[in-house]
């Protein structure tokens, strides 16, 4: 949205009927509109660590999901803030279970694994000061999630699933968004029935992983099933965003997926695990030299546990143009064998990672503040109501002498670009914004 170039506010004076009402305030929390026209980092156990989320935001992710955390686990964690880096850690007995940073709070969705409304609410309240939204995991098919009735097990228990969402919406402040991530059921009718029940709990968004519970990642996502679901939700008249998940490879591919499915936004998992810069229109190539060193430096600065750093870096892969296959293999082998950051200092360089963090901060903090859809439309209307610039009537002599540089009579002088809006430099696009 372009900045207003000319103020059309009335001249200050006594208040009257013509006074324009104040603008709607800008908002700093998530709404259903925040889940539209975006490209998101999916929740990923192990891979969705804080450094990965920050890298995703740096390269254009609109929102980021944290890894699933079981409700009971976070209840016993001790919250601690690093006075140097500002990292917020929820520590267990031996190490941090979940870490975040105030920089990502406006874009961070915390995902809960739960099968109990009361525990889900307690867990959400434990972390809500550090996140912008809470998402219920209803799609993970792994035994660690389903054995206690969590994750994909909730798909067969819609009463419990919706009961948890209703409790979260009822008990948490309105500025905390509530959402759910599900999988397709065996039939369209079953899926639509479940989606409708979820949509009526008051959630802001529903992410649909376009695979069924029994499908594995190597099997092609059933993306073609989503459009019918999207149109069904639109027909309900509910303000709920639908997010597609499954097989999207990056920003350009997300445009194709949205066009094909009608989804409001797209969520990326596997491709982001391989290359967190996939959210950019120009993702990094040769990640072994362009991404891995800076990622490791960032991890060290944030005091990310080495085991987590090692796992994430060894997942990186992508297009190579300058780094040979041999060199890439050697780098991965060095990192795999390393027992700590000190073992690979010659690879990552001597600087600490603070510069990398500061660069991410500059990029993320440069994002414009959120505006509600109504406020945005109101500003657009105001721009359209701007009157044309004043000009000398054609039947009146020009008051300025020709020597002053005024236009000669009978010639039309083109209006400046600042008034017409033409040939203006386009504003920097919102990172992660999809059009």
ABEGO torsion letter per residue (X at the ends): XBBBABBABBBBEBBBAABBBBBBBBBABBBAAAABGBBBBBBBBGAABAAAAAAAAAAGBABBBBBBBBAAAAAABBBBBBAAAGBBBBBBAABBABBBBAAAAAABBBBBBBABAAAAAAAAAAAAAABABBBBBAABABAAAAAAGBEAAAAABAAAAAAAAAAAAAABBAABBBBBBBBBBABAAAAAAAAAAAAAAGBABBBBBABBAABBAABBBBAAAAAAAAAAAAAAGBBBBBBBBEGBAEAAAAAAAAAAAGBABBBBBAAAAABAAAABABBBBGAAAAAAAAAAAAAAAAGBBAAAAAAAAAABBEBBAABBAAAAAAAAAAAAABABAAAAAAAAEABAGAAAAAAAAAAAAABBBBBBAAAAAAAAAAAAABBBBBBBBAABBBABBAAAGBBBBGBBBBBBAAAAGBGBBBBBBBBGBBX
